[in-house]
């Protein structure tokens, strides 16, 4: 069983196969960087199209920006497109998902609107003269 850890690229969606089985589909971006001897640092991002078949309920927790560790198996889907070119993408059949950092719903809405987020702790006002 392989493990990938990365950030979810967009909100997960529930899809149904031709056989009527529901799956949760989401994409995880895995960043990697390394430096070869005598060369500049290389930064790479690999995208994994993930499918989770065990429960569709997890969809609500798999939001864009969340950091997850996904356990399962990696495959490569290669095909010839309608344009005549060959294409390939990495797929990941997930058996277990661990959410390492979830995205707060209110914070993402405020950031998207360009508004600063506020703390829920009230400010204390001192009435001391000094």
C-alpha atoms as one frame of an Amber mdcrd trajectory, in Angstrom:
protein
   0.000   0.000   0.000   1.340   3.424  -0.965   0.834   6.737   0.795   0.658
  10.253  -0.615   0.400  13.459   1.378  -0.647  16.701  -0.228  -3.190  19.446
  -0.632  -6.640  19.002  -2.198  -6.859  21.026  -5.412 -10.672  21.463  -5.558
 -13.689  20.309  -3.577 -14.462  16.603  -3.815 -17.457  15.437  -5.852 -19.580
  12.294  -5.690 -19.815  10.356  -8.948 -21.638   7.171  -9.881 -20.073   4.432
 -12.004 -21.932   2.710 -14.856 -22.589  -0.121 -12.400 -24.339   2.232  -9.972
 -21.534   2.399  -7.389 -20.898   5.785  -5.748 -17.370   7.106  -5.388 -15.824
  10.288  -4.060 -13.483  11.890  -6.611 -10.859  14.464  -5.655  -7.410  15.582
  -6.775  -4.356  15.819  -4.518  -1.288  17.910  -5.403   1.997  16.590  -4.012
   4.892  19.054  -4.001   8.464  17.835  -4.190  11.735  19.672  -4.364  15.291
  18.520  -4.558  18.711  19.782  -5.519  21.110  17.925  -7.730  24.795  18.344
  -7.086  26.030  21.537  -8.731  22.603  22.540 -10.053  19.692  24.732  -9.003
  16.846  23.485  -6.845  14.106  21.689  -8.772  10.446  22.058  -7.713   7.853
  19.620  -9.022   4.156  19.147  -8.405   2.446  15.852  -9.182  -1.340  15.612
  -9.342  -3.175  12.426  -8.356  -6.809  11.871  -9.377  -8.132  10.006  -6.334
 -11.192   7.767  -6.001 -12.640   6.628  -2.668 -15.363   3.962  -2.817 -16.068
   3.165   0.856 -18.349   6.078   1.847 -19.641   9.195   0.121 -20.058  10.954
   3.487 -16.400  12.014   3.541 -17.052  14.359   0.596 -18.027  17.214   2.926
 -14.606  17.125   4.632 -12.555  17.031   1.424 -12.482  20.728   0.579 -10.049
  22.697  -1.541  -6.924  23.553   0.449  -7.215  20.750   3.009  -4.077  18.699
   3.615  -4.585  14.928   3.528  -2.664  11.670   3.680  -4.192   9.068   1.408
  -3.366   5.362   1.592  -4.043   2.980  -1.289  -2.543   2.126  -4.653  -1.187
   4.252  -7.495  -1.968   3.587 -11.152  -1.260   5.338 -14.432  -4.110   5.894
 -16.863  -2.727   6.264 -20.391  -4.930   6.822 -23.417  -5.024   8.254 -26.936
  -7.182  11.370 -27.047  -9.577  12.513 -29.744  -6.840  14.894 -30.905  -4.642
  11.880 -31.750  -2.157  12.673 -28.981  -1.255  10.302 -26.175  -2.113  11.426
 -22.639  -1.554  10.010 -19.167  -2.460  10.898 -15.607  -1.829   9.408 -12.191
  -4.757   7.802 -10.406  -4.960   6.747  -6.786  -7.481   4.216  -5.468  -7.843
   5.265  -1.836  -8.543   2.779   0.938  -7.990   5.157   3.863  -7.961   8.971
   4.110  -6.477  10.932   6.995  -7.279  14.653   7.139  -4.219  16.444   8.538
  -5.454  20.033   8.208  -9.031  20.933   7.403 -10.162  24.205   5.888 -12.416
  26.421   8.001 -15.554  27.329   6.082 -15.908  30.881   7.491 -12.224  31.705
   7.028 -12.183  30.704   3.365 -15.291  32.768   2.582 -13.798  35.845   4.265
 -10.451  35.419   2.518 -12.189  34.990  -0.835 -14.092  38.216  -0.243 -10.878
  39.995   0.751 -12.046  40.591   4.312  -9.819  39.951   7.318 -10.907  37.194
   9.666 -11.699  38.127  13.259 -10.915  36.252  16.401 -13.795  34.991  18.501
 -12.209  36.237  21.727 -13.586  39.586  22.874 -11.268  42.519  23.356 -10.746
  43.709  26.903 -10.948  47.391  27.616  -8.776  48.741  30.377 -10.123  51.702
  32.290  -6.864  52.343  34.103  -5.548  55.918  33.817  -1.967  54.894  33.017
